[in-house]
Amino acid sequence: MITVIAERLGISRKEVSRVLDELNDVTVEALKKGEKVTLSGFGSFELRVRSAHTGHNPRTGEQIEVKETRTVAFRPGKVLKAAVMK
């Protein structure tokens, strides 16, 4: 991806790499704070919390307590959906 972007924009791979690294850092920081991250036309990332619940061990059938977990969800934007559906 870095090589393709660098060639299309006529800039160095190192510069593209720095920009993408910074984008990753900013995205991670925002998600840690519970903020939604939207990339116009591409999609959005948001933090979702799965509450604690009682589950079971499939091997033994024993009930276990499953702790609350946090995960990142991605929702594609209209432009991305349209491009993929063609």
PyMOL Python script that loads the backbone (N, CA, C, O; Angstrom):
from pymol import cmd

cmd.read_pdbstr("""\
ATOM      1  N   MET A   1       0.826  -1.186   0.000  1.00  0.00           N
ATOM      2  CA  MET A   1       0.000   0.000   0.000  1.00  0.00           C
ATOM      3  C   MET A   1       0.873   1.254   0.000  1.00  0.00           C
ATOM      4  O   MET A   1       0.594   2.221  -0.709  1.00  0.00           O
ATOM      5  N   ILE A   2       1.918   1.221   0.796  1.00  0.00           N
ATOM      6  CA  ILE A   2       2.804   2.382   0.881  1.00  0.00           C
ATOM      7  C   ILE A   2       3.421   2.695  -0.482  1.00  0.00           C
ATOM      8  O   ILE A   2       3.480   3.854  -0.893  1.00  0.00           O
ATOM      9  N   THR A   3       3.872   1.669  -1.167  1.00  0.00           N
ATOM     10  CA  THR A   3       4.498   1.859  -2.473  1.00  0.00           C
ATOM     11  C   THR A   3       3.509   2.440  -3.484  1.00  0.00           C
ATOM     12  O   THR A   3       3.851   3.356  -4.232  1.00  0.00           O
ATOM     13  N   VAL A   4       2.306   1.918  -3.507  1.00  0.00           N
ATOM     14  CA  VAL A   4       1.281   2.389  -4.451  1.00  0.00           C
ATOM     15  C   VAL A   4       0.941   3.853  -4.189  1.00  0.00           C
ATOM     16  O   VAL A   4       0.871   4.651  -5.124  1.00  0.00           O
ATOM     17  N   ILE A   5       0.731   4.205  -2.932  1.00  0.00           N
ATOM     18  CA  ILE A   5       0.398   5.594  -2.593  1.00  0.00           C
ATOM     19  C   ILE A   5       1.553   6.524  -2.962  1.00  0.00           C
ATOM     20  O   ILE A   5       1.335   7.596  -3.527  1.00  0.00           O
ATOM     21  N   ALA A   6       2.769   6.117  -2.646  1.00  0.00           N
ATOM     22  CA  ALA A   6       3.949   6.939  -2.962  1.00  0.00           C
ATOM     23  C   ALA A   6       4.054   7.189  -4.464  1.00  0.00           C
ATOM     24  O   ALA A   6       4.333   8.307  -4.895  1.00  0.00           O
ATOM     25  N   GLU A   7       3.831   6.149  -5.251  1.00  0.00           N
ATOM     26  CA  GLU A   7       3.906   6.293  -6.706  1.00  0.00           C
ATOM     27  C   GLU A   7       2.800   7.204  -7.236  1.00  0.00           C
ATOM     28  O   GLU A   7       3.048   8.043  -8.102  1.00  0.00           O
ATOM     29  N   ARG A   8       1.597   7.044  -6.725  1.00  0.00           N
ATOM     30  CA  ARG A   8       0.469   7.864  -7.200  1.00  0.00           C
ATOM     31  C   ARG A   8       0.635   9.330  -6.850  1.00  0.00           C
ATOM     32  O   ARG A   8       0.262  10.204  -7.633  1.00  0.00           O
ATOM     33  N   LEU A   9       1.199   9.611  -5.664  1.00  0.00           N
ATOM     34  CA  LEU A   9       1.342  10.995  -5.222  1.00  0.00           C
ATOM     35  C   LEU A   9       2.686  11.605  -5.587  1.00  0.00           C
ATOM     36  O   LEU A   9       2.872  12.817  -5.482  1.00  0.00           O
ATOM     37  N   GLY A  10       3.611  10.779  -6.009  1.00  0.00           N
ATOM     38  CA  GLY A  10       4.931  11.278  -6.372  1.00  0.00           C
ATOM     39  C   GLY A  10       5.743  11.735  -5.173  1.00  0.00           C
ATOM     40  O   GLY A  10       6.519  12.686  -5.272  1.00  0.00           O
ATOM     41  N   ILE A  11       5.569  11.067  -4.041  1.00  0.00           N
ATOM     42  CA  ILE A  11       6.340  11.373  -2.836  1.00  0.00           C
ATOM     43  C   ILE A  11       7.057  10.108  -2.377  1.00  0.00           C
ATOM     44  O   ILE A  11       6.795   9.019  -2.887  1.00  0.00           O
ATOM     45  N   SER A  12       7.946  10.255  -1.428  1.00  0.00           N
ATOM     46  CA  SER A  12       8.741   9.100  -0.995  1.00  0.00           C
ATOM     47  C   SER A  12       7.914   8.130  -0.159  1.00  0.00           C
ATOM     48  O   SER A  12       6.929   8.497   0.482  1.00  0.00           O
ATOM     49  N   ARG A  13       8.359   6.876  -0.197  1.00  0.00           N
ATOM     50  CA  ARG A  13       7.706   5.843   0.618  1.00  0.00           C
ATOM     51  C   ARG A  13       7.850   6.165   2.096  1.00  0.00           C
ATOM     52  O   ARG A  13       6.961   5.863   2.892  1.00  0.00           O
ATOM     53  N   LYS A  14       8.964   6.776   2.464  1.00  0.00           N
ATOM     54  CA  LYS A  14       9.199   7.130   3.861  1.00  0.00           C
ATOM     55  C   LYS A  14       8.156   8.136   4.352  1.00  0.00           C
ATOM     56  O   LYS A  14       7.648   8.016   5.467  1.00  0.00           O
ATOM     57  N   GLU A  15       7.841   9.121   3.518  1.00  0.00           N
ATOM     58  CA  GLU A  15       6.823  10.117   3.893  1.00  0.00           C
ATOM     59  C   GLU A  15       5.445   9.473   4.034  1.00  0.00           C
ATOM     60  O   GLU A  15       4.712   9.763   4.980  1.00  0.00           O
ATOM     61  N   VAL A  16       5.101   8.608   3.098  1.00  0.00           N
ATOM     62  CA  VAL A  16       3.816   7.918   3.161  1.00  0.00           C
ATOM     63  C   VAL A  16       3.759   7.063   4.423  1.00  0.00           C
ATOM     64  O   VAL A  16       2.744   7.042   5.119  1.00  0.00           O
ATOM     65  N   SER A  17       4.833   6.369   4.709  1.00  0.00           N
ATOM     66  CA  SER A  17       4.892   5.525   5.894  1.00  0.00           C
ATOM     67  C   SER A  17       4.680   6.340   7.171  1.00  0.00           C
ATOM     68  O   SER A  17       3.965   5.911   8.076  1.00  0.00           O
ATOM     69  N   ARG A  18       5.307   7.516   7.236  1.00  0.00           N
ATOM     70  CA  ARG A  18       5.150   8.393   8.412  1.00  0.00           C
ATOM     71  C   ARG A  18       3.706   8.836   8.572  1.00  0.00           C
ATOM     72  O   ARG A  18       3.182   8.856   9.686  1.00  0.00           O
ATOM     73  N   VAL A  19       3.061   9.190   7.472  1.00  0.00           N
ATOM     74  CA  VAL A  19       1.664   9.638   7.526  1.00  0.00           C
ATOM     75  C   VAL A  19       0.756   8.495   7.983  1.00  0.00           C
ATOM     76  O   VAL A  19      -0.109   8.695   8.835  1.00  0.00           O
ATOM     77  N   LEU A  20       0.950   7.306   7.423  1.00  0.00           N
ATOM     78  CA  LEU A  20       0.111   6.171   7.817  1.00  0.00           C
ATOM     79  C   LEU A  20       0.347   5.769   9.270  1.00  0.00           C
ATOM     80  O   LEU A  20      -0.597   5.406   9.973  1.00  0.00           O
ATOM     81  N   ASP A  21       1.587   5.829   9.722  1.00  0.00           N
ATOM     82  CA  ASP A  21       1.893   5.537  11.131  1.00  0.00           C
ATOM     83  C   ASP A  21       1.182   6.535  12.049  1.00  0.00           C
ATOM     84  O   ASP A  21       0.630   6.160  13.083  1.00  0.00           O
ATOM     85  N   GLU A  22       1.206   7.799  11.658  1.00  0.00           N
ATOM     86  CA  GLU A  22       0.541   8.829  12.467  1.00  0.00           C
ATOM     87  C   GLU A  22      -0.978   8.621  12.464  1.00  0.00           C
ATOM     88  O   GLU A  22      -1.634   8.793  13.491  1.00  0.00           O
ATOM     89  N   LEU A  23      -1.523   8.254  11.317  1.00  0.00           N
ATOM     90  CA  LEU A  23      -2.959   7.960  11.229  1.00  0.00           C
ATOM     91  C   LEU A  23      -3.323   6.818  12.173  1.00  0.00           C
ATOM     92  O   LEU A  23      -4.331   6.880  12.876  1.00  0.00           O
ATOM     93  N   ASN A  24      -2.501   5.784  12.183  1.00  0.00           N
ATOM     94  CA  ASN A  24      -2.735   4.664  13.104  1.00  0.00           C
ATOM     95  C   ASN A  24      -2.686   5.120  14.555  1.00  0.00           C
ATOM     96  O   ASN A  24      -3.550   4.755  15.352  1.00  0.00           O
ATOM     97  N   ASP A  25      -1.684   5.912  14.901  1.00  0.00           N
ATOM     98  CA  ASP A  25      -1.538   6.387  16.278  1.00  0.00           C
ATOM     99  C   ASP A  25      -2.738   7.226  16.717  1.00  0.00           C
ATOM    100  O   ASP A  25      -3.275   7.040  17.809  1.00  0.00           O
ATOM    101  N   VAL A  26      -3.147   8.146  15.854  1.00  0.00           N
ATOM    102  CA  VAL A  26      -4.287   9.018  16.179  1.00  0.00           C
ATOM    103  C   VAL A  26      -5.561   8.194  16.335  1.00  0.00           C
ATOM    104  O   VAL A  26      -6.365   8.449  17.232  1.00  0.00           O
ATOM    105  N   THR A  27      -5.742   7.215  15.466  1.00  0.00           N
ATOM    106  CA  THR A  27      -6.925   6.353  15.530  1.00  0.00           C
ATOM    107  C   THR A  27      -6.951   5.563  16.832  1.00  0.00           C
ATOM    108  O   THR A  27      -7.985   5.492  17.497  1.00  0.00           O
ATOM    109  N   VAL A  28      -5.831   4.976  17.193  1.00  0.00           N
ATOM    110  CA  VAL A  28      -5.752   4.194  18.431  1.00  0.00           C
ATOM    111  C   VAL A  28      -6.013   5.073  19.647  1.00  0.00           C
ATOM    112  O   VAL A  28      -6.755   4.678  20.546  1.00  0.00           O
ATOM    113  N   GLU A  29      -5.415   6.256  19.684  1.00  0.00           N
ATOM    114  CA  GLU A  29      -5.616   7.162  20.812  1.00  0.00           C
ATOM    115  C   GLU A  29      -7.090   7.549  20.959  1.00  0.00           C
ATOM    116  O   GLU A  29      -7.624   7.567  22.068  1.00  0.00           O
ATOM    117  N   ALA A  30      -7.734   7.853  19.851  1.00  0.00           N
ATOM    118  CA  ALA A  30      -9.155   8.241  19.891  1.00  0.00           C
ATOM    119  C   ALA A  30     -10.019   7.078  20.363  1.00  0.00           C
ATOM    120  O   ALA A  30     -10.921   7.272  21.178  1.00  0.00           O
ATOM    121  N   LEU A  31      -9.759   5.885  19.871  1.00  0.00           N
ATOM    122  CA  LEU A  31     -10.552   4.719  20.277  1.00  0.00           C
ATOM    123  C   LEU A  31     -10.349   4.399  21.756  1.00  0.00           C
ATOM    124  O   LEU A  31     -11.290   3.992  22.437  1.00  0.00           O
ATOM    125  N   LYS A  32      -9.136   4.579  22.252  1.00  0.00           N
ATOM    126  CA  LYS A  32      -8.883   4.353  23.677  1.00  0.00           C
ATOM    127  C   LYS A  32      -9.731   5.282  24.542  1.00  0.00           C
ATOM    128  O   LYS A  32     -10.156   4.910  25.635  1.00  0.00           O
ATOM    129  N   LYS A  33      -9.975   6.501  24.039  1.00  0.00           N
ATOM    130  CA  LYS A  33     -10.791   7.474  24.755  1.00  0.00           C
ATOM    131  C   LYS A  33     -12.284   7.223  24.566  1.00  0.00           C
ATOM    132  O   LYS A  33     -13.110   7.905  25.173  1.00  0.00           O
ATOM    133  N   GLY A  34     -12.631   6.254  23.733  1.00  0.00           N
ATOM    134  CA  GLY A  34     -14.027   5.954  23.476  1.00  0.00           C
ATOM    135  C   GLY A  34     -14.636   6.801  22.373  1.00  0.00           C
ATOM    136  O   GLY A  34     -15.855   6.821  22.200  1.00  0.00           O
ATOM    137  N   GLU A  35     -13.789   7.501  21.624  1.00  0.00           N
ATOM    138  CA  GLU A  35     -14.272   8.360  20.544  1.00  0.00           C
ATOM    139  C   GLU A  35     -14.438   7.559  19.257  1.00  0.00           C
ATOM    140  O   GLU A  35     -13.730   6.578  19.029  1.00  0.00           O
ATOM    141  N   LYS A  36     -15.372   7.984  18.427  1.00  0.00           N
ATOM    142  CA  LYS A  36     -15.589   7.378  17.123  1.00  0.00           C
ATOM    143  C   LYS A  36     -14.646   8.037  16.126  1.00  0.00           C
ATOM    144  O   LYS A  36     -14.449   9.251  16.167  1.00  0.00           O
ATOM    145  N   VAL A  37     -14.059   7.240  15.226  1.00  0.00           N
ATOM    146  CA  VAL A  37     -13.135   7.751  14.219  1.00  0.00           C
ATOM    147  C   VAL A  37     -13.773   7.536  12.847  1.00  0.00           C
ATOM    148  O   VAL A  37     -14.080   6.407  12.465  1.00  0.00           O
ATOM    149  N   THR A  38     -13.969   8.634  12.112  1.00  0.00           N
ATOM    150  CA  THR A  38     -14.589   8.552  10.797  1.00  0.00           C
ATOM    151  C   THR A  38     -13.615   9.020   9.728  1.00  0.00           C
ATOM    152  O   THR A  38     -13.039  10.103   9.826  1.00  0.00           O
ATOM    153  N   LEU A  39     -13.438   8.192   8.709  1.00  0.00           N
ATOM    154  CA  LEU A  39     -12.636   8.537   7.545  1.00  0.00           C
ATOM    155  C   LEU A  39     -13.628   8.720   6.401  1.00  0.00           C
ATOM    156  O   LEU A  39     -14.166   7.745   5.877  1.00  0.00           O
ATOM    157  N   SER A  40     -13.861   9.944   6.024  1.00  0.00           N
ATOM    158  CA  SER A  40     -14.883  10.298   5.057  1.00  0.00           C
ATOM    159  C   SER A  40     -14.796   9.438   3.795  1.00  0.00           C
ATOM    160  O   SER A  40     -13.743   9.348   3.163  1.00  0.00           O
ATOM    161  N   GLY A  41     -15.911   8.813   3.441  1.00  0.00           N
ATOM    162  CA  GLY A  41     -15.984   7.978   2.258  1.00  0.00           C
ATOM    163  C   GLY A  41     -15.494   6.558   2.466  1.00  0.00           C
ATOM    164  O   GLY A  41     -15.869   5.657   1.716  1.00  0.00           O
ATOM    165  N   PHE A  42     -14.661   6.348   3.476  1.00  0.00           N
ATOM    166  CA  PHE A  42     -14.105   5.025   3.728  1.00  0.00           C
ATOM    167  C   PHE A  42     -14.924   4.264   4.758  1.00  0.00           C
ATOM    168  O   PHE A  42     -15.375   3.149   4.500  1.00  0.00           O
ATOM    169  N   GLY A  43     -15.115   4.871   5.930  1.00  0.00           N
ATOM    170  CA  GLY A  43     -15.887   4.217   6.971  1.00  0.00           C
ATOM    171  C   GLY A  43     -15.555   4.768   8.339  1.00  0.00           C
ATOM    172  O   GLY A  43     -14.832   5.756   8.474  1.00  0.00           O
ATOM    173  N   SER A  44     -16.098   4.109   9.354  1.00  0.00           N
ATOM    174  CA  SER A  44     -15.859   4.577  10.717  1.00  0.00           C
ATOM    175  C   SER A  44     -15.514   3.413  11.635  1.00  0.00           C
ATOM    176  O   SER A  44     -15.959   2.281  11.448  1.00  0.00           O
ATOM    177  N   PHE A  45     -14.702   3.742  12.635  1.00  0.00           N
ATOM    178  CA  PHE A  45     -14.294   2.793  13.658  1.00  0.00           C
ATOM    179  C   PHE A  45     -14.870   3.280  14.982  1.00  0.00           C
ATOM    180  O   PHE A  45     -14.883   4.480  15.258  1.00  0.00           O
ATOM    181  N   GLU A  46     -15.345   2.346  15.795  1.00  0.00           N
ATOM    182  CA  GLU A  46     -15.818   2.732  17.118  1.00  0.00           C
ATOM    183  C   GLU A  46     -15.561   1.598  18.101  1.00  0.00           C
ATOM    184  O   GLU A  46     -15.460   0.428  17.732  1.00  0.00           O
ATOM    185  N   LEU A  47     -15.461   1.988  19.350  1.00  0.00           N
ATOM    186  CA  LEU A  47     -15.219   1.033  20.415  1.00  0.00           C
ATOM    187  C   LEU A  47     -16.558   0.466  20.875  1.00  0.00           C
ATOM    188  O   LEU A  47     -17.508   1.215  21.105  1.00  0.00           O
ATOM    189  N   ARG A  48     -16.631  -0.831  21.005  1.00  0.00           N
ATOM    190  CA  ARG A  48     -17.831  -1.479  21.534  1.00  0.00           C
ATOM    191  C   ARG A  48     -17.447  -2.299  22.760  1.00  0.00           C
ATOM    192  O   ARG A  48     -16.394  -2.934  22.808  1.00  0.00           O
ATOM    193  N   VAL A  49     -18.322  -2.263  23.731  1.00  0.00           N
ATOM    194  CA  VAL A  49     -18.085  -2.990  24.973  1.00  0.00           C
ATOM    195  C   VAL A  49     -19.064  -4.153  25.049  1.00  0.00           C
ATOM    196  O   VAL A  49     -20.275  -3.972  24.923  1.00  0.00           O
ATOM    197  N   ARG A  50     -18.526  -5.339  25.254  1.00  0.00           N
ATOM    198  CA  ARG A  50     -19.354  -6.522  25.466  1.00  0.00           C
ATOM    199  C   ARG A  50     -19.418  -6.729  26.975  1.00  0.00           C
ATOM    200  O   ARG A  50     -18.392  -6.907  27.632  1.00  0.00           O
ATOM    201  N   SER A  51     -20.616  -6.703  27.508  1.00  0.00           N
ATOM    202  CA  SER A  51     -20.767  -6.787  28.957  1.00  0.00           C
ATOM    203  C   SER A  51     -20.397  -8.178  29.481  1.00  0.00           C
ATOM    204  O   SER A  51     -20.403  -9.169  28.751  1.00  0.00           O
ATOM    205  N   ALA A  52     -20.077  -8.204  30.763  1.00  0.00           N
ATOM    206  CA  ALA A  52     -19.761  -9.473  31.424  1.00  0.00           C
ATOM    207  C   ALA A  52     -21.018 -10.340  31.434  1.00  0.00           C
ATOM    208  O   ALA A  52     -22.137  -9.840  31.541  1.00  0.00           O
ATOM    209  N   HIS A  53     -20.810 -11.636  31.321  1.00  0.00           N
ATOM    210  CA  HIS A  53     -21.951 -12.551  31.330  1.00  0.00           C
ATOM    211  C   HIS A  53     -21.506 -13.946  31.749  1.00  0.00           C
ATOM    212  O   HIS A  53     -20.313 -14.233  31.853  1.00  0.00           O
ATOM    213  N   THR A  54     -22.478 -14.791  31.981  1.00  0.00           N
ATOM    214  CA  THR A  54     -22.193 -16.173  32.329  1.00  0.00           C
ATOM    215  C   THR A  54     -22.201 -17.002  31.050  1.00  0.00           C
ATOM    216  O   THR A  54     -23.166 -16.975  30.286  1.00  0.00           O
ATOM    217  N   GLY A  55     -21.123 -17.734  30.828  1.00  0.00           N
ATOM    218  CA  GLY A  55     -21.026 -18.608  29.671  1.00  0.00           C
ATOM    219  C   GLY A  55     -20.838 -20.026  30.139  1.00  0.00           C
ATOM    220  O   GLY A  55     -21.042 -20.330  31.314  1.00  0.00           O
ATOM    221  N   HIS A  56     -20.453 -20.894  29.236  1.00  0.00           N
ATOM    222  CA  HIS A  56     -20.176 -22.270  29.641  1.00  0.00           C
ATOM    223  C   HIS A  56     -19.007 -22.823  28.841  1.00  0.00           C
ATOM    224  O   HIS A  56     -18.769 -22.431  27.698  1.00  0.00           O
ATOM    225  N   ASN A  57     -18.296 -23.728  29.456  1.00  0.00           N
ATOM    226  CA  ASN A  57     -17.187 -24.416  28.823  1.00  0.00           C
ATOM    227  C   ASN A  57     -17.786 -25.483  27.912  1.00  0.00           C
ATOM    228  O   ASN A  57     -18.483 -26.372  28.401  1.00  0.00           O
ATOM    229  N   PRO A  58     -17.535 -25.425  26.598  1.00  0.00           N
ATOM    230  CA  PRO A  58     -18.160 -26.388  25.696  1.00  0.00           C
ATOM    231  C   PRO A  58     -17.708 -27.831  25.917  1.00  0.00           C
ATOM    232  O   PRO A  58     -18.434 -28.763  25.571  1.00  0.00           O
ATOM    233  N   ARG A  59     -16.533 -28.023  26.482  1.00  0.00           N
ATOM    234  CA  ARG A  59     -16.051 -29.392  26.728  1.00  0.00           C
ATOM    235  C   ARG A  59     -16.706 -30.021  27.947  1.00  0.00           C
ATOM    236  O   ARG A  59     -17.101 -31.187  27.924  1.00  0.00           O
ATOM    237  N   THR A  60     -16.817 -29.228  29.020  1.00  0.00           N
ATOM    238  CA  THR A  60     -17.311 -29.797  30.279  1.00  0.00           C
ATOM    239  C   THR A  60     -18.741 -29.376  30.600  1.00  0.00           C
ATOM    240  O   THR A  60     -19.395 -30.002  31.434  1.00  0.00           O
ATOM    241  N   GLY A  61     -19.232 -28.329  29.954  1.00  0.00           N
ATOM    242  CA  GLY A  61     -20.566 -27.826  30.259  1.00  0.00           C
ATOM    243  C   GLY A  61     -20.585 -26.957  31.509  1.00  0.00           C
ATOM    244  O   GLY A  61     -21.632 -26.429  31.884  1.00  0.00           O
ATOM    245  N   GLU A  62     -19.429 -26.806  32.156  1.00  0.00           N
ATOM    246  CA  GLU A  62     -19.327 -26.025  33.386  1.00  0.00           C
ATOM    247  C   GLU A  62     -19.582 -24.541  33.096  1.00  0.00           C
ATOM    248  O   GLU A  62     -19.110 -24.008  32.092  1.00  0.00           O
ATOM    249  N   GLN A  63     -20.332 -23.883  33.983  1.00  0.00           N
ATOM    250  CA  GLN A  63     -20.585 -22.460  33.828  1.00  0.00           C
ATOM    251  C   GLN A  63     -19.343 -21.672  34.233  1.00  0.00           C
ATOM    252  O   GLN A  63     -18.660 -22.002  35.203  1.00  0.00           O
ATOM    253  N   ILE A  64     -19.070 -20.622  33.460  1.00  0.00           N
ATOM    254  CA  ILE A  64     -17.934 -19.751  33.753  1.00  0.00           C
ATOM    255  C   ILE A  64     -18.379 -18.296  33.609  1.00  0.00           C
ATOM    256  O   ILE A  64     -19.315 -17.984  32.872  1.00  0.00           O
ATOM    257  N   GLU A  65     -17.696 -17.430  34.319  1.00  0.00           N
ATOM    258  CA  GLU A  65     -17.972 -15.999  34.212  1.00  0.00           C
ATOM    259  C   GLU A  65     -17.050 -15.409  33.144  1.00  0.00           C
ATOM    260  O   GLU A  65     -15.829 -15.527  33.238  1.00  0.00           O
ATOM    261  N   VAL A  66     -17.634 -14.782  32.140  1.00  0.00           N
ATOM    262  CA  VAL A  66     -16.877 -14.149  31.074  1.00  0.00           C
ATOM    263  C   VAL A  66     -16.777 -12.661  31.403  1.00  0.00           C
ATOM    264  O   VAL A  66     -17.794 -11.998  31.608  1.00  0.00           O
ATOM    265  N   LYS A  67     -15.565 -12.144  31.454  1.00  0.00           N
ATOM    266  CA  LYS A  67     -15.347 -10.742  31.813  1.00  0.00           C
ATOM    267  C   LYS A  67     -15.800  -9.810  30.686  1.00  0.00           C
ATOM    268  O   LYS A  67     -15.937 -10.212  29.531  1.00  0.00           O
ATOM    269  N   GLU A  68     -16.024  -8.560  31.066  1.00  0.00           N
ATOM    270  CA  GLU A  68     -16.339  -7.529  30.091  1.00  0.00           C
ATOM    271  C   GLU A  68     -15.156  -7.365  29.144  1.00  0.00           C
ATOM    272  O   GLU A  68     -14.004  -7.358  29.579  1.00  0.00           O
ATOM    273  N   THR A  69     -15.438  -7.231  27.852  1.00  0.00           N
ATOM    274  CA  THR A  69     -14.374  -7.036  26.867  1.00  0.00           C
ATOM    275  C   THR A  69     -14.680  -5.823  26.005  1.00  0.00           C
ATOM    276  O   THR A  69     -15.833  -5.429  25.829  1.00  0.00           O
ATOM    277  N   ARG A  70     -13.614  -5.247  25.476  1.00  0.00           N
ATOM    278  CA  ARG A  70     -13.738  -4.105  24.562  1.00  0.00           C
ATOM    279  C   ARG A  70     -13.218  -4.548  23.209  1.00  0.00           C
ATOM    280  O   ARG A  70     -12.209  -5.249  23.124  1.00  0.00           O
ATOM    281  N   THR A  71     -13.903  -4.141  22.152  1.00  0.00           N
ATOM    282  CA  THR A  71     -13.486  -4.491  20.806  1.00  0.00           C
ATOM    283  C   THR A  71     -13.735  -3.318  19.867  1.00  0.00           C
ATOM    284  O   THR A  71     -14.514  -2.418  20.180  1.00  0.00           O
ATOM    285  N   VAL A  72     -13.081  -3.334  18.730  1.00  0.00           N
ATOM    286  CA  VAL A  72     -13.246  -2.275  17.740  1.00  0.00           C
ATOM    287  C   VAL A  72     -14.170  -2.787  16.635  1.00  0.00           C
ATOM    288  O   VAL A  72     -13.992  -3.888  16.113  1.00  0.00           O
ATOM    289  N   ALA A  73     -15.151  -1.968  16.296  1.00  0.00           N
ATOM    290  CA  ALA A  73     -16.071  -2.292  15.213  1.00  0.00           C
ATOM    291  C   ALA A  73     -15.832  -1.335  14.055  1.00  0.00           C
ATOM    292  O   ALA A  73     -15.545  -0.156  14.263  1.00  0.00           O
ATOM    293  N   PHE A  74     -15.950  -1.846  12.835  1.00  0.00           N
ATOM    294  CA  PHE A  74     -15.788  -1.036  11.635  1.00  0.00           C
ATOM    295  C   PHE A  74     -17.083  -1.054  10.839  1.00  0.00           C
ATOM    296  O   PHE A  74     -17.672  -2.111  10.612  1.00  0.00           O
ATOM    297  N   ARG A  75     -17.514   0.118  10.422  1.00  0.00           N
ATOM    298  CA  ARG A  75     -18.694   0.229   9.564  1.00  0.00           C
ATOM    299  C   ARG A  75     -18.258   0.924   8.283  1.00  0.00           C
ATOM    300  O   ARG A  75     -17.849   2.084   8.321  1.00  0.00           O
ATOM    301  N   PRO A  76     -18.338   0.230   7.141  1.00  0.00           N
ATOM    302  CA  PRO A  76     -17.892   0.845   5.888  1.00  0.00           C
ATOM    303  C   PRO A  76     -18.792   2.005   5.482  1.00  0.00           C
ATOM    304  O   PRO A  76     -19.992   2.003   5.756  1.00  0.00           O
ATOM    305  N   GLY A  77     -18.187   3.007   4.819  1.00  0.00           N
ATOM    306  CA  GLY A  77     -18.923   4.160   4.328  1.00  0.00           C
ATOM    307  C   GLY A  77     -19.591   3.859   2.993  1.00  0.00           C
ATOM    308  O   GLY A  77     -19.346   2.816   2.386  1.00  0.00           O
ATOM    309  N   LYS A  78     -20.433   4.777   2.544  1.00  0.00           N
ATOM    310  CA  LYS A  78     -21.179   4.591   1.305  1.00  0.00           C
ATOM    311  C   LYS A  78     -20.273   4.418   0.096  1.00  0.00           C
ATOM    312  O   LYS A  78     -20.525   3.565  -0.755  1.00  0.00           O
ATOM    313  N   VAL A  79     -19.223   5.221   0.020  1.00  0.00           N
ATOM    314  CA  VAL A  79     -18.309   5.152  -1.125  1.00  0.00           C
ATOM    315  C   VAL A  79     -17.631   3.785  -1.185  1.00  0.00           C
ATOM    316  O   VAL A  79     -17.547   3.182  -2.255  1.00  0.00           O
ATOM    317  N   LEU A  80     -17.156   3.300  -0.063  1.00  0.00           N
ATOM    318  CA  LEU A  80     -16.500   1.991  -0.011  1.00  0.00           C
ATOM    319  C   LEU A  80     -17.481   0.886  -0.375  1.00  0.00           C
ATOM    320  O   LEU A  80     -17.155   0.001  -1.167  1.00  0.00           O
ATOM    321  N   LYS A  81     -18.670   0.929   0.192  1.00  0.00           N
ATOM    322  CA  LYS A  81     -19.685  -0.082  -0.118  1.00  0.00           C
ATOM    323  C   LYS A  81     -20.001  -0.104  -1.607  1.00  0.00           C
ATOM    324  O   LYS A  81     -20.055  -1.168  -2.223  1.00  0.00           O
ATOM    325  N   ALA A  82     -20.208   1.075  -2.177  1.00  0.00           N
ATOM    326  CA  ALA A  82     -20.541   1.160  -3.605  1.00  0.00           C
ATOM    327  C   ALA A  82     -19.417   0.609  -4.476  1.00  0.00           C
ATOM    328  O   ALA A  82     -19.676  -0.087  -5.457  1.00  0.00           O
ATOM    329  N   ALA A  83     -18.170   0.916  -4.123  1.00  0.00           N
ATOM    330  CA  ALA A  83     -17.028   0.459  -4.906  1.00  0.00           C
ATOM    331  C   ALA A  83     -16.883  -1.068  -4.841  1.00  0.00           C
ATOM    332  O   ALA A  83     -16.528  -1.702  -5.835  1.00  0.00           O
ATOM    333  N   VAL A  84     -17.150  -1.638  -3.701  1.00  0.00           N
ATOM    334  CA  VAL A  84     -17.002  -3.076  -3.535  1.00  0.00           C
ATOM    335  C   VAL A  84     -18.157  -3.843  -4.193  1.00  0.00           C
ATOM    336  O   VAL A  84     -17.976  -4.966  -4.665  1.00  0.00           O
ATOM    337  N   MET A  85     -19.314  -3.241  -4.219  1.00  0.00           N
ATOM    338  CA  MET A  85     -20.494  -3.904  -4.769  1.00  0.00           C
ATOM    339  C   MET A  85     -20.504  -3.961  -6.295  1.00  0.00           C
ATOM    340  O   MET A  85     -21.260  -4.742  -6.872  1.00  0.00           O
ATOM    341  N   LYS A  86     -19.680  -3.147  -6.959  1.00  0.00           N
ATOM    342  CA  LYS A  86     -19.663  -3.135  -8.429  1.00  0.00           C
ATOM    343  C   LYS A  86     -19.122  -4.403  -8.999  1.00  0.00           C
ATOM    344  O   LYS A  86     -19.043  -4.548 -10.219  1.00  0.00           O
TER     345      LYS A  86
END
""", "prot")
cmd.dss("prot")
cmd.show_as("cartoon", "prot")
cmd.util.cbc("prot")
cmd.orient("prot")
